[in-house]
């Protein structure tokens, strides 16, 4: 198992290089090139001043170098092993070894990309940490219920409902939720956007009563703001996985091992929960490898709709601004998270199925 994990971690290196290289080529080939954000960030000034500032910034960020040297310089900065103290010229005589990872500096915001990622990544991970268990709890529960009552009214009704949910685009659902559930002209039950109320800094952490009035506190206020975004991120996932769970349960309920367990006198609940469920969960683990990357992708839309400052919204702002350092570094971080989720899914598959071995 350890050998397999090490091999997979090593294979992540060429995968990340390929992802970031393709993105760098696309940005370089786009109108304006990788330095377009510098030419649009200085506002109105005289042409000679603008040219001088552009030349200074291009030299500062190494954008006056050939494209292959720009990419290799960025790759050296984000790698934990490489040349130390690399500048725009980066001569090859610099010492080589372990070093600190540097995600660069945002060309538009003129601040460290690492600080921006440190602020945005926990928000996106929070949305995913809440969405992923919700998806699997609903999928497993509804899948088991529908399979054990195949052909009943609830089975058919849930099937139609899940297909309808899977067909609804996230953008449409998010806008409708804001229009009806956060609109004072309809049912203003939830906030319009953000993660906290404007006065959340002065709130106590836990809910409490003051003078006969209920104060929701910082924790409950945060959960209240997260309801609509988490629902938007979750409904498509559990709609798909519920149908997959139902199909796997039906297949295993009719399998030979289930019939043998019933013939030995085991109760139906024991057969389902101890034998059938363990085999039926395997397809969900396989598909689960794509759940987290898809949630990270879905967060691009959800965070924009609900004005949440996470990785998705940060990525959209960086793309519109053609901020090369920020786009490349965000892709690098998201790529690492996605590849690690694939590795974790493979390890969970081996734990759930004793027939699978990575030795």
C-alpha positions in Angstrom: 0.0 0.0 0.0 2.8 2.5 0.9 4.5 1.8 -2.4 1.3 2.5 -4.3 0.7 5.8 -2.4 4.3 6.9 -3.1 3.9 6.1 -6.8 0.6 8.0 -7.0 2.1 11.0 -5.3 5.0 11.0 -7.8 2.6 10.7 -10.7 0.9 13.9 -9.5 4.0 15.9 -10.5 3.8 15.4 -14.3 0.0 15.8 -14.1 0.3 19.2 -12.4 2.9 20.3 -14.8 0.7 19.3 -17.8 -2.3 21.2 -16.3 -0.5 24.4 -15.6 1.5 24.3 -18.9 -1.7 24.1 -20.9 -3.2 26.9 -18.9 -0.1 29.1 -19.3 -0.1 28.5 -23.1 -3.8 29.5 -23.3 -3.2 32.7 -21.4 -0.2 33.6 -23.4 -2.0 33.0 -26.7 -5.1 35.1 -25.6 -5.4 38.7 -26.7 -3.0 40.9 -24.7 -0.9 38.0 -23.5 0.0 37.4 -19.8 0.7 41.0 -19.2 -2.7 42.3 -20.2 -3.6 43.1 -16.6 -0.7 45.4 -16.2 -1.8 47.5 -19.2 -5.3 47.9 -17.8 -4.5 48.6 -14.1 -2.9 52.0 -14.3 -5.9 54.1 -15.2 -5.6 57.4 -17.2 -2.1 58.8 -17.5 0.2 60.1 -20.2 1.4 57.5 -22.8 5.1 58.0 -21.8 4.3 57.5 -18.1 2.2 54.4 -18.9 5.0 52.9 -21.0 7.6 53.5 -18.2 5.4 51.9 -15.6 4.6 48.9 -17.9 8.3 48.4 -18.6 9.1 48.5 -14.9 6.3 46.1 -13.9 7.2 43.7 -16.7 10.8 43.6 -15.6 9.7 43.2 -12.0 7.5 40.2 -12.7 9.8 38.8 -15.4 7.2 39.3 -18.2 9.9 40.7 -20.5 11.5 37.3 -20.6 10.7 34.6 -23.2 7.6 32.6 -22.5 9.4 29.3 -21.7 11.6 31.1 -19.1 8.5 32.7 -17.6 6.8 29.3 -17.1 10.0 27.6 -15.8 10.5 30.5 -13.4 6.9 30.1 -12.1 7.3 26.4 -11.9 10.5 26.8 -9.8 8.7 29.2 -7.4 5.7 26.8 -6.7 7.9 23.7 -6.4 9.3 22.7 -2.9 12.5 21.6 -4.7 14.4 23.9 -7.1 16.7 26.9 -7.4 16.7 29.3 -4.5 16.3 33.1 -4.8 15.3 33.0 -8.4 14.6 36.5 -9.9 13.6 37.5 -13.4 16.9 36.5 -14.9 17.3 33.3 -12.7 20.8 32.2 -13.6 21.4 28.5 -13.4 24.3 28.9 -11.0 22.0 29.4 -8.0 22.0 26.7 -5.3 19.6 23.8 -5.8 17.6 22.0 -3.1 14.6 22.3 -0.8 13.1 25.7 -0.5 9.9 27.5 0.5 6.9 27.4 -1.9 6.2 30.8 -3.4 2.9 31.2 -5.2 3.9 34.6 -6.5 2.3 38.1 -6.4 -1.0 39.1 -7.9 -0.4 41.3 -10.9 -3.6 43.3 -10.3 -3.9 43.3 -6.5 -0.2 43.7 -5.9 -0.3 41.4 -3.0 0.9 37.9 -2.2 -1.1 35.1 -3.9 -0.5 32.9 -0.9 -2.3 35.4 1.4 -5.3 35.5 -1.0 -5.4 31.7 -1.2 -5.2 31.4 2.6 -8.3 33.6 2.9 -10.3 32.0 0.1 -9.5 28.3 0.3 -10.9 27.7 3.8 -14.2 29.2 2.7 -14.5 26.9 -0.3 -13.4 23.9 1.7 -16.0 24.8 4.3 -18.7 24.6 1.7 -17.4 21.3 0.5 -17.0 19.8 4.0 -20.7 20.6 4.6 -21.9 19.5 1.2 -20.1 16.2 0.8 -21.5 14.4 3.9 -25.0 15.8 3.1 -24.8 14.4 -0.4 -23.8 10.9 0.8 -26.2 10.7 3.7 -29.2 11.6 1.5 -28.0 9.4 -1.4 -27.4 6.3 0.7 -30.6 6.6 2.7 -32.9 7.3 -0.2 -31.1 4.7 -2.4 -31.7 2.0 0.2 -35.3 3.0 0.8 -36.1 3.1 -2.9 -34.5 -0.3 -3.6 -36.3 -2.1 -0.7 -39.6 -0.7 -2.0 -39.1 -1.1 -5.7 -42.2 -0.2 -7.7 -44.0 1.4 -4.8 -45.3 4.9 -5.0 -42.5 6.5 -3.0 -39.9 4.8 -5.3 -41.5 6.2 -8.4 -42.1 9.6 -6.9 -38.5 9.9 -5.6 -37.2 8.7 -9.0 -39.0 11.5 -10.8 -38.0 14.1 -8.2 -34.3 13.1 -8.4 -34.3 13.2 -12.2 -35.9 16.7 -12.1 -33.3 17.9 -9.6 -30.4 16.5 -11.7 -31.8 18.4 -14.7 -31.8 21.8 -13.0 -28.7 23.9 -13.6 -27.0 25.4 -10.5 -27.1 28.9 -11.9 -30.9 28.8 -12.4 -31.5 27.3 -8.9 -29.3 29.8 -7.2 -30.9 32.8 -8.9 -34.4 31.4 -8.1 -33.5 31.0 -4.4 -32.3 34.5 -4.2 -35.4 35.8 -6.0 -37.9 34.0 -3.8 -36.2 32.9 -0.5 -34.1 36.0 0.0 -36.4 38.6 -1.5 -38.4 40.8 0.8 -41.3 40.8 -1.7 -41.7 37.0 -1.3 -40.3 34.8 1.5 -37.3 36.6 3.0 -36.2 33.7 5.1 -32.4 33.7 4.2 -29.8 36.4 3.7 -28.9 37.6 0.1 -25.3 36.7 0.3 -22.0 36.6 2.1 -21.1 34.4 5.1 -21.8 36.8 8.0 -24.1 39.6 8.9 -22.6 43.1 8.8 -22.6 43.2 12.6 -21.4 39.7 13.1 -18.1 41.0 14.7 -20.0 42.3 17.7 -22.0 39.0 18.1 -21.4 36.4 20.8 -20.3 33.1 19.5 -23.3 31.0 20.6 -27.0 31.8 20.5 -28.5 33.3 23.6 -31.4 35.3 25.0 -31.0 39.0 26.0 -33.9 40.9 27.6 -36.4 38.4 26.2 -35.1 38.7 22.7 -33.3 35.8 20.9 -29.8 36.6 19.6 -28.6 34.0 17.0 -24.9 34.6 17.7 -22.0 34.3 15.3 -22.2 30.5 14.8 -25.9 30.3 14.0 -25.6 33.4 11.8 -22.8 31.7 9.8 -24.9 28.5 9.4 -27.9 30.6 8.4 -25.9 32.2 5.6 -24.6 28.8 4.4 -28.0 27.2 3.9 -28.7 28.3 0.4 -25.1 27.9 -1.0 -24.8 24.4 0.5 -28.2 23.4 -1.0 -27.1 24.6 -4.4 -23.9 22.6 -4.2 -25.6 19.4 -2.9 -28.8 18.8 -4.8 -27.2 17.7 -8.0 -24.8 15.4 -6.3 -27.3 13.5 -4.1 -29.8 13.3 -7.1 -27.2 11.4 -9.1 -25.8 9.3 -6.3 -29.2 8.3 -5.1 -30.1 6.7 -8.4 -26.7 5.0 -8.5 -27.2 3.7 -5.0 -30.6 2.3 -5.8 -29.3 0.5 -8.9 -26.4 -1.0 -7.0 -28.8 -2.1 -4.1 -31.2 -3.8 -6.5 -28.4 -5.7 -8.2 -26.9 -6.9 -4.9 -30.3 -7.8 -3.4 -30.8 -10.3 -6.2 -27.2 -11.6 -6.0 -26.3 -15.2 -4.9 -24.7 -14.1 -1.7 -27.9 -12.3 -0.6 -30.0 -15.4 -1.4 -27.6 -17.6 0.5 -27.7 -15.3 3.6 -31.5 -15.4 3.5 -31.5 -19.2 3.2 -29.3 -19.4 6.3 -32.1 -17.7 8.2 -30.7 -14.2 8.5 -33.2 -11.4 8.9 -33.8 -9.1 5.9 -32.4 -6.1 7.8 -29.2 -8.0 8.6 -28.9 -9.1 5.0 -29.3 -5.6 3.7 -27.2 -3.6 6.2 -24.4 -6.1 6.7 -24.0 -7.8 3.3 -25.8 -5.9 0.6 -24.9 -2.4 1.7 -21.2 -3.0 1.8 -21.1 -4.2 -1.8 -23.5 -1.5 -3.0 -21.4 1.3 -1.6 -18.5 0.5 -3.9 -19.9 2.4 -6.9 -20.4 5.5 -4.7 -16.8 5.4 -3.7 -15.7 5.1 -7.3 -17.9 8.1 -8.4 -16.9 9.9 -5.2 -13.5 10.6 -6.7 -15.1 13.1 -9.0 -17.5 14.6 -6.4 -15.0 16.9 -4.7 -13.5 18.3 -8.0 -17.0 18.8 -9.3 -18.0 20.6 -6.1 -14.9 22.9 -6.5 -16.0 23.6 -10.0 -19.6 24.2 -8.9 -18.3 26.6 -6.3 -17.3 29.0 -9.1 -20.9 29.6 -9.8 -22.3 29.4 -6.3 -19.8 31.7 -4.8 -20.5 34.3 -7.5 -24.3 34.1 -7.0 -24.2 34.4 -3.3 -21.2 36.8 -3.0 -19.0 34.5 -1.1 -15.3 35.3 -1.2 -14.0 31.8 -1.9 -11.7 30.2 -4.4 -14.4 30.2 -7.1 -15.0 33.9 -6.9 -11.3 34.7 -6.6 -10.7 32.6 -9.8 -13.4 34.4 -11.8 -12.0 37.8 -10.8 -8.5 36.7 -11.7 -9.6 35.3 -15.1 -11.5 38.6 -16.0 -8.4 40.6 -15.0 -6.0 38.2 -16.8 -4.0 38.0 -13.6 -1.5 35.3 -14.6 0.1 34.6 -11.3 -3.3 34.3 -9.5 -4.9 32.1 -12.1 -1.9 29.8 -12.4 -1.5 29.4 -8.6 -5.2 28.8 -8.0 -5.2 26.1 -10.7 -2.2 24.6 -9.0 -3.9 24.5 -5.6 -7.2 23.2 -7.0 -5.3 20.6 -9.0 -3.5 19.3 -5.9 -6.8 19.1 -3.9 -8.5 17.2 -6.8 -5.6 14.7 -7.3 -5.5 14.0 -3.5 -9.2 13.4 -3.6 -8.7 10.8 -6.3 -6.0 9.1 -4.2 -8.2 9.1 -1.1 -11.1 7.5 -3.1 -8.8 4.7 -4.3 -7.7 4.0 -0.8 -11.3 4.0 0.5 -12.1 1.5 -2.3 -9.4 -0.9 -1.0 -10.7 -0.5 2.6 -14.3 -1.2 1.6 -13.6 -4.2 -0.8 -11.1 -6.8 0.6 -10.7 -8.2 -2.9 -8.9 -4.9 -3.9 -5.2 -4.8 -3.1 -2.5 -2.3 -4.1 0.4 -4.4 -2.9 
